[in-house]
Amino acid sequence: QAQLVESGGGLVQAGGSLRLSCVASGGTFSGYHMGWFRQAPGKEREFVAARSWRGFSTYYADSVKGRFTISRDNANNMAYLQMNSLKPEDTAVYYCAATSTMSLIDEPWKHWGQGTQVTVSS
């Protein structure tokens, strides 16, 4: 099974943008759906976005819809989360995940990256 490795987090001012990247190393996640979750201090991990293997289905949390875009480059074993118009409440550790069955809750997602910190200042 491939390992998910995330990058792209950092500190950004409110209204700014970041792009998170997730690469599958040591193999592929061919046929898997990809998603992004986040966990803010003092909060439970929450769903952010997901995209199916072929891209036929895409889902976003209401809190990020219209601001975030999930994409993937299957040929290069990459997934991305483009985050625009960032708000302080977007501050969290962001996790890339993979699942064989699409879900908007985190439990069925069995493959996770290490997380990358996103901090949005006001």
C-alpha positions in Angstrom: 0.0 0.0 0.0 1.2 3.4 -0.9 2.0 6.1 1.7 0.4 9.5 1.6 2.7 12.4 2.2 1.4 16.0 2.5 3.0 19.3 2.0 2.1 22.9 1.4 0.9 24.1 4.7 2.1 27.3 6.3 1.1 30.7 7.6 -1.1 33.0 5.5 -3.1 36.1 6.1 -6.8 36.1 5.9 -7.9 36.4 2.4 -4.8 34.6 1.1 -4.4 31.3 -0.6 -2.5 28.1 -0.2 -2.3 24.9 -2.1 -1.8 21.7 -0.3 -0.3 18.7 -2.0 -0.5 15.0 -1.3 1.6 12.4 -3.1 1.3 8.7 -2.9 4.7 7.2 -2.6 5.8 3.6 -2.7 2.8 2.7 -4.8 -0.4 4.1 -6.0 -4.0 4.6 -4.9 -5.4 3.6 -8.2 -9.1 3.1 -7.8 -9.3 5.0 -4.5 -11.2 8.1 -3.7 -9.2 10.9 -2.3 -10.2 13.4 0.4 -9.1 16.1 2.7 -10.0 16.5 6.4 -8.9 19.0 9.0 -8.7 19.3 12.7 -8.6 22.6 14.5 -7.5 23.1 18.1 -10.1 21.9 20.5 -12.3 20.5 17.7 -13.0 17.1 16.2 -11.6 16.2 12.8 -14.0 17.3 10.1 -14.5 16.6 6.5 -13.3 19.2 4.0 -13.5 17.8 0.5 -13.3 14.6 -1.5 -13.0 13.6 -5.1 -13.8 10.2 -6.6 -11.3 8.1 -8.5 -12.4 9.2 -11.9 -13.5 12.6 -10.7 -17.2 12.0 -11.4 -18.2 12.9 -7.9 -16.9 15.8 -5.8 -18.0 16.9 -2.4 -17.3 19.9 -0.2 -18.1 20.9 3.3 -20.5 23.8 3.4 -17.9 25.8 5.3 -15.4 25.7 2.4 -17.6 25.4 -0.7 -16.8 28.1 -3.2 -13.4 28.7 -1.7 -11.6 25.4 -1.8 -11.1 23.1 -4.7 -10.0 19.5 -4.6 -8.2 18.0 -7.6 -6.1 15.0 -8.4 -3.5 14.0 -11.0 -3.8 10.2 -11.1 -1.0 9.8 -13.6 1.4 11.4 -11.0 -0.2 10.0 -7.9 -1.0 13.5 -6.7 -3.9 15.1 -5.0 -4.3 18.8 -4.2 -6.4 21.1 -2.2 -6.5 24.7 -3.5 -7.6 27.0 -0.7 -8.6 30.5 -1.5 -10.1 33.3 0.5 -8.8 31.8 3.7 -10.3 32.7 7.0 -8.9 32.4 10.5 -11.4 29.7 11.2 -9.7 27.6 8.5 -6.7 27.2 10.8 -6.2 23.5 11.4 -4.0 20.6 10.6 -5.1 19.3 7.2 -4.9 15.6 6.4 -5.0 13.9 3.1 -6.8 10.6 3.1 -7.8 7.7 0.7 -10.7 5.3 0.8 -12.1 2.6 -1.4 -15.6 3.7 -0.5 -16.7 7.3 -0.6 -17.8 8.7 2.7 -18.2 12.2 4.2 -17.3 10.9 7.7 -13.7 10.0 8.6 -14.1 6.5 10.0 -14.2 4.6 6.7 -11.1 6.4 5.5 -8.3 4.0 6.3 -5.3 5.7 4.7 -4.0 9.0 6.0 -1.2 11.4 5.5 0.8 12.9 8.4 -1.0 16.2 8.3 0.2 19.7 7.5 -0.4 22.8 9.5 -2.4 25.7 8.0 -2.5 28.8 10.1 -4.6 31.8 8.9 -3.9 35.0 10.7 -6.4 37.9 11.0 
